[in-house]
């Protein structure tokens, strides 16, 4: 399982969007599902983006140091 430190360089929204696109391709998600995930990630706040990311990729990626989480 891959771990992403949200306080590190991979933790910004643009990096997470790129990772989501890459994982969608690796996992062979249908194009419409992959595009839908990215659109959903961009709809709300950063915390919403994290929620969508974890819902779709939480089985493969662990996010650490989330906002409001004890380090």
C-alpha positions as CSV (number, residue, x, y, z in Angstrom):
1,X,0.0,0.0,0.0
2,X,1.3,3.4,-1.0
3,X,1.4,6.1,1.7
4,X,1.0,9.8,0.9
5,X,2.0,12.4,3.5
6,X,-0.5,15.3,3.0
7,X,2.0,17.7,4.5
8,X,4.6,16.7,1.9
9,X,4.9,17.6,-1.8
10,X,2.4,14.9,-2.9
11,X,-0.2,16.3,-0.5
12,X,-1.3,19.3,-2.5
13,X,-4.6,19.2,-4.5
14,X,-2.9,19.2,-7.9
15,X,-0.6,16.3,-7.0
16,X,-3.5,14.3,-5.6
17,X,-5.5,14.9,-8.8
18,X,-2.5,13.6,-10.8
19,X,-2.2,10.6,-8.6
20,X,-5.9,9.9,-9.0
21,X,-5.6,10.0,-12.8
22,X,-2.6,7.7,-12.8
23,X,-4.2,5.2,-10.4
24,X,-7.4,5.2,-12.5
25,X,-5.4,4.3,-15.5
26,X,-3.4,1.6,-13.6
27,X,-6.6,0.1,-12.2
28,X,-8.2,0.3,-15.7
29,X,-11.2,2.2,-14.6
30,X,-13.5,3.1,-17.5
31,X,-12.8,6.6,-18.8
32,X,-16.1,8.0,-17.7
33,X,-15.5,6.8,-14.1
34,X,-12.0,8.2,-14.0
35,X,-13.2,11.5,-15.3
36,X,-16.0,11.5,-12.8
37,X,-13.7,11.0,-9.9
38,X,-11.5,13.9,-11.0
39,X,-14.6,16.2,-11.4
40,X,-15.9,15.1,-8.0
41,X,-12.5,15.8,-6.4
42,X,-12.5,19.4,-7.8
43,X,-16.1,20.2,-6.7
44,X,-15.6,21.2,-3.1
45,X,-13.0,21.9,-0.5
46,X,-9.7,20.3,0.1
47,X,-11.3,18.0,2.7
48,X,-13.9,17.0,0.1
49,X,-11.2,16.2,-2.3
50,X,-9.6,13.9,0.3
51,X,-12.9,12.2,1.0
52,X,-13.5,11.4,-2.7
53,X,-9.8,10.3,-3.1
54,X,-10.1,7.9,-0.1
55,X,-13.5,6.6,-1.2
56,X,-12.0,5.6,-4.6
57,X,-8.4,4.7,-3.8
58,X,-8.4,4.1,0.0
59,X,-7.8,0.4,-0.7
60,X,-4.5,1.2,-2.4
61,X,-3.3,4.5,-0.8
62,X,-3.1,5.6,2.8
63,X,-3.3,9.3,3.4
64,X,-1.5,10.5,6.5
65,X,-1.2,13.9,8.3
66,X,-4.7,15.0,7.3
67,X,-5.8,18.5,8.3
68,X,-7.0,18.4,11.9
69,X,-5.4,15.1,12.6
70,X,-2.8,14.7,15.3
71,X,0.7,14.0,13.9
